[in-house]
Amino acid sequence: MEKIMIKPMFKLALLSSVLLAGLSQAAEVTLKFGHPANEENIWHKAAIKFKEVAESESNGRIEVKLYPSEQLGKEMDVINSIQLGTADMTITGESLQNWAPKAALMAVPYAFTSSKQLTNAVNGEVGKEISDQITERTGLKPIAWFERGPRHLTSNRKIMTPDELNGLKLRVPNVPLFVKTWQALGAKPIPMAFSEVFTSLQQNTIDGQENPLSLINSASFYEVQKYVNLTGHVRSWIYVVIGQDKLNSMPADLQAIVLDAGKQMQTYEHKMFASDEAQLRTTLESHGMEFVNPDLEAFKMKAKAAVQEALSDEQLELFKKI
């Protein structure tokens, strides 16, 4: 009779210990990290680095779920989701000017002429003003920044001067400054989500698009575009952001881990970026794209007046600091 009573009690104790062990290993914080790049892009590789560091340093108390290729929605959708608390992190940049006007200065045509100048701006007073306003106005806290390769214009005809744009239907991100500048240059800019660009080029709904070489390659635009016109019209950076409310809700030690993981992700991405840029032209040429050297002075001169006219007084003040 004793044996019959002990056996079920032993099973119950064993089951309880297993359940408790499972609970002790469950993550205290789950971070849903969605972004627009595909799994081959260095942004996603950097996001994987963040996940590895955050989960390792927290001993599993933090779980990071990655959603590349707009799986959580388009850029604006994910920003809204973070503000509502249904997503936690994303990669975003000048689109934030829809809330924080100073974010426009992250990607102003021909404002930055070198990587060194851009880095000095991001790490200095200009970058602080922009990141502070982003946090204040959007509730998104930047925890890392990535340099973006210069944006170039792709098309199926060579573009040597602004006059040759001649009503070119050009996809641009939903950034008012980009729209106004390309209008002034003579193109017909069409704001459109990145996920729709390939099909629109394929169906001739648009004639061209402008992006860094990394996105031209990872999105396979070489299948639907012949020329890379080296306009280099925007040197910019982009932030990895986390919802401020989400970060504040975490224990102090986990907040510190998230911020450290952000720094390690940034360092990792910067190293990849340098080697990646060097290889991209060769890769795109191997896919049949032809590189064109347009009249940059003509583009700069025509863009400059349009940029200054498009900026608000607040933005123009920051532009002058750059």
N, C-alpha and C positions, 0 to 999 in steps of 0.2 A: 504493500500500500504506500509506503514511504517513497519508493521509486516512482510510482505513478504520479505522485504529487510534485516531486522535485523536477521531473523532466519538463513539464509545461512551464514551470517558473524559470527554469534555465533558458528555455527558448525565448520567453518574454524578455528576460534580461539581455540576452544576446541581440534580439531585435531592437531593443531600446538603444543599446550601445551603437549599433550600426546606424540607426536613424540620427542619433546625436552626432556621430562622426560626420555624417553627410551634411548636417546643418552647420557644423563648425567650419566646413570647407566651402560652404556657399558664399558667393560674392556679396559683400555689403553694398557695393555700388556697381551698377551696370551703366556703361557709357555707350550710347548709340552714336556712331561716328559715320556720317554719310558724306560723300563728296562726288564731284562730277567725273573724275578721271577713271580710266579703265585700269585693269589689274597690271598692265605692262608699264604704266606711267610711274615715274619716280615719286610722284605725290603719294600713290598708293603704297609703294615700297616704304616710304617714310612713315605712313600711317601704321604699317605692320610693325615698324620699329617702335613706335609709340606704344602699341598694344603689348609688345614683348616686354618693354621696360616697365610699364605701369603694372602689368600683371605679376611680373617677377618681383619687383621691389615691394609690392604690397602683399606678397605671399598668397595671391589669389583673392584678396579682399576686394580688388578692383577687377571687373571683367569688361573688356572692350570688344564691342561687336562692330565690325567694319562693313560698310555698305557702299562699295564703289559703283561707278557707272550710273549715278542718279537713281539708285535703287530706293532711296527714301524720298525721291522727288527731285524736281529741278531746284536750282540754287535758291531762288526766292522762297520756294516751298519749304526747303530745309531750314532756312533762316526763321521763317514763321513758326515752324515746328519746334525749334529750340526755344523761341520766345514763349510758346504755349506749354513747353515742358514735355513734348512727345518725342523729341530728339535731343541730342546733347552737344554734338560737335560737328563742325564742317570746315571746309576750306573755302574762303571767300575773300574778296578784295574790294575793288572800286565800286562794285554793285551796292556796297553799304552806304554810298553817298545818298541813296534814297532816304536814309534816316540821318546819317552823319555827313554833312556836306564836305567836311575836310577829307573824307575818304576818297574824294575825287582826285586828290593830289597824288594818290598811289599810282595813277596811270594817266598822266597828262602827256599828250603828244609832244615829243621832242623836249621835254623838261629835263630828262636825265640823258647824259651822253656817255656815261661809263659805269661799269659795275662798281667801281670804287666810290664814285659820287653818290650812287644810289645807296650803298651800304652805309656811308657816313650819314645820309639823311635819315634812314630807317633807325639807326642806333642813336641818333641825336635828338635835337629839339623838335624837328619836323615830325619824326616818327612818334615821339611822345604825345605831341598835340593830337595827331591822328588817332592813335590807339586809345588815348583817354576819351576822346569824343565818341569813338565807337562803343566803348564800354558804357559810357553815360547815356547815350541816345538809343542804343540797340539792346543793351543787356547782354552783349556777347563780349567775352574777355579774350583778347589775343594772347596765346601762349607760345607761339612760334611764328616765324616768317620765312617764306621761301622766295628767293629771287626768281623772277620769270624771265625766260629768254626774250630778246627783243621781238616784238610783234611784227610780222611781215604779211604782205598782201599776196594771196594766191589767186590765180585766175587762169583762164584758158586762152588769153592773149597777153602779149607782153605789154607792160605798163612802164613807160620810161619817164613820163612827166604827168603832173596832175591833169593836164588837158586831155590826156588819153583815157582818163577814167570815163568821161563822156556818158554819164547816166548809168554806169555799171551798177547792177543790182547787187549790193554788198551786204552780207550778213554781219551784224555787229551785236555785241552783248547789249543788254538793256541798260545802257549807260548814257545819259543825256549828253555829256561832253563828247563822247565818241560820235554820236549821231550828228551833232552840230558841226564837228570838225570835218567829218567825211562829206557832209553836205557842202561845206565851203570849198572842199577840194574838188567837187564836181561829181561825186558818186551819188548813188541813190541808196542810202543806208536803210537796212531793214532789221530792226531788233528781233532776235529769235533765240530760243533756247539752244544750247550747244547740241543736245541730243537730236535736234531736228535738222542740223546743218548738212550732214552727209546726204540724206535722202533729197533734200531741197536742191543740192548741187547736182545730184544724179538726174533729177527731173527738170533741171533748168529753171526752177522757180527763182533761184538766185544765180548770179554769175561768178561770185567770188566770196571769199571770207578772209579774215585776218586774225592770226594767232601766232604764238611762238612755234618754233620748229618742233618742239616736243609734242604738242597737241596735233600739229599737222601730220606728224608721223603716227602717233598712237591712234588717231581717228581714221587712219588710212585715206586721207584726203588725196593722196597721190593716185588713187584709183579714179578720181573724178576731176582732178585739176592738173594742168600741165606745168604752169610756171609758178615759181616762188620769186616774187618781186621784192628785193631786199630793201624795203622802205624803212625798216627798223624804227617805225614811227612811235613806238611806245616801249620804254624800258620800265618795268614795274615790279612790284612785289605783291605777295598775297599772304594773308594770315590764316593760321589754324586757330579757330576760336572755339571756346566752350561757353555754355550758358553760365552767366555769372551766378544766377540763383542756384543752379546745380552745383557749381563749385563751392558756394558758400554753405550748402546743405551737408557737405562732406566733413568728416572729422579732420582736424587740423593736419594730422600726419598724412592722411590720404591726399589732402589738397597739395601738400608739399611734394608728394610723389608725382602727382599729375603735372605740376609745374616743372619738376625735374625731367620727367619723361618728355615734356614739350621741348626742353632745351636739347636733350639728347637727340630727339627726332630732327630738330633744326640743324644740328651739326652734321648728322648723317645725310640729310637731304642736300646740304650745301656741297658736300664732297661728291655726291652723285651728280649734282647739277653740272659741275665743272667738266667732268669727263663725258657726261651725256651730250652737252652742247657741241663738244669737239667731234663727236661721231655722227650727229644727226644729219649734217649736210651730205656726208658720204652715203649714209643710208637712203636718204630721199633721192639722191642722184641715181643710186642703184635701182630705185623703183621707177626711174624714167622722168623724174622732175628736172626741169631746167631752171637754173638760177639766173636772175636778171639783176643788173646793177643800174637802178634808175637814177635820175638827177635828184639827189637828196636835198641840195640847196633849194631847188624849186619847191619841193614838198615842204621843207621847213619854213620857207618864207610865206607860203600860202597858208600853212597851218597856224603859224604864230598869231596872226591877227584874229583868226577864228577862235583860237583857244582863249586869248585874253578877253575877247568880247563875250565868250560864253561863261567865263568864271564870275561868280558873285564877288562882292567886295571882300568877304571873309576868305574865300578861296584864293583870290588874287594876292592877298597879303601873304598867305602861306606859299604861293607860287614864287613870289619875290624872294622869300627866305631860301627856297631851293636854289 
